[in-house]
Amino acid sequence: MQTSPRLGLAYIQPQQAQKHVTANETFRRLDALVQLSVKSGTTAAQPAAPMEGDAYILPAAPSGADWSLFAAGSIAAFQDGAWAPIAPGKGWRAYAHDTEQFSVFDGAAWK
């Protein structure tokens, strides 16, 4: 499947069946990334009862059934009742509510 170069948004292909599935996945990704705001960039343990739309920047060695499978530095977004990992791009900015600070991804780490 082809995706956009900056945000990795899925393109709808000609003659594609169930176009709504691709479009909805793209909308979910946009919802998580536009005006990126995370609950925390330091929480390592996967929350037991996340709310729809919660997002976290994963620190080193994240733990939990889903988070332990995701890369450190990725964004874990809770969408449609499940965690989705999103790899950040160089220059992405995020506001962390727990520290009340912005972080920028330099291509290797959040600073």
C-alpha positions as CSV (number, residue, x, y, z in Angstrom):
1,M,0.0,0.0,0.0
2,Q,1.3,3.4,-0.8
3,T,1.6,6.1,1.9
4,S,2.3,9.8,2.0
5,P,6.0,10.6,2.6
6,R,5.7,12.8,5.7
7,L,3.0,11.3,7.9
8,G,2.6,7.8,6.4
9,L,-1.0,8.3,5.6
10,A,-2.5,5.5,3.5
11,Y,-3.6,6.4,0.0
12,I,-6.9,5.1,-1.4
13,Q,-6.0,3.1,-4.5
14,P,-8.1,3.0,-7.7
15,Q,-10.5,0.0,-7.7
16,Q,-9.8,-0.6,-4.0
17,A,-12.6,-2.5,-2.2
18,Q,-13.7,-1.1,1.2
19,K,-12.2,2.3,0.7
20,H,-13.7,3.4,4.0
21,V,-11.3,1.1,5.9
22,T,-8.2,2.9,4.4
23,A,-9.8,6.4,4.9
24,N,-10.7,5.7,8.5
25,E,-7.2,4.4,9.3
26,T,-5.8,7.6,7.8
27,F,-8.2,9.8,9.9
28,R,-7.2,7.9,13.0
29,R,-3.5,8.6,12.3
30,L,-4.2,12.3,11.6
31,D,-6.2,12.5,14.8
32,A,-3.2,11.2,16.8
33,L,-0.5,13.3,15.1
34,V,-2.0,16.7,14.2
35,Q,-1.2,19.1,17.1
36,L,0.6,16.1,18.8
37,S,0.0,16.1,22.5
38,V,0.9,13.2,24.8
39,K,0.1,12.3,28.4
40,S,3.7,11.5,29.1
41,G,7.1,10.9,27.6
42,T,8.4,9.2,30.7
43,T,5.7,6.6,31.6
44,A,7.2,3.2,30.9
45,A,4.3,1.0,32.1
46,Q,1.4,0.5,29.8
47,P,-1.7,2.0,31.5
48,A,-4.3,-0.5,32.7
49,A,-7.3,1.6,31.7
50,P,-6.4,4.1,28.9
51,M,-9.0,6.5,27.5
52,E,-9.7,6.7,23.8
53,G,-7.2,9.1,22.2
54,D,-4.5,8.8,24.9
55,A,-1.0,8.9,23.5
56,Y,2.4,8.5,25.0
57,I,6.0,8.8,23.8
58,L,7.6,5.5,24.9
59,P,10.8,5.7,26.9
60,A,13.5,3.1,26.9
61,A,12.3,-0.4,27.9
62,P,8.5,0.1,27.8
63,S,6.5,-2.6,29.5
64,G,3.1,-4.1,29.1
65,A,1.4,-6.6,26.7
66,D,1.5,-4.1,23.8
67,W,4.0,-1.5,24.7
68,S,6.8,-4.1,25.2
69,L,6.5,-4.9,21.5
70,F,6.9,-1.2,20.5
71,A,10.1,0.6,19.9
72,A,11.4,3.1,22.4
73,G,10.8,6.6,21.2
74,S,7.7,5.6,19.2
75,I,4.3,7.1,19.9
76,A,1.8,4.7,21.4
77,A,-1.7,5.9,20.6
78,F,-4.9,4.3,22.0
79,Q,-7.4,4.1,19.1
80,D,-10.5,2.0,18.8
81,G,-9.7,0.1,22.0
82,A,-6.2,-0.9,21.0
83,W,-2.7,0.5,21.2
84,A,-1.1,1.5,17.8
85,P,2.6,2.3,17.5
86,I,3.5,5.3,15.3
87,A,7.2,5.9,14.4
88,P,8.0,9.6,14.7
89,G,9.7,11.6,11.9
90,K,12.6,14.0,12.2
91,G,11.4,17.4,13.4
92,W,8.1,16.2,14.9
93,R,7.1,18.1,18.0
94,A,5.0,16.9,20.9
95,Y,3.7,18.5,24.1
96,A,3.9,16.3,27.2
97,H,1.2,17.1,29.7
98,D,3.1,15.6,32.7
99,T,6.1,17.8,32.3
100,E,4.3,20.7,30.5
101,Q,7.1,20.8,28.0
102,F,7.6,20.4,24.3
103,S,9.9,17.8,22.8
104,V,11.4,17.5,19.3
105,F,12.3,14.3,17.6
106,D,15.8,14.7,16.1
107,G,15.7,11.5,14.0
108,A,17.0,9.3,16.8
109,A,15.6,10.6,20.1
110,W,13.1,13.0,21.6
111,K,14.9,16.1,23.1
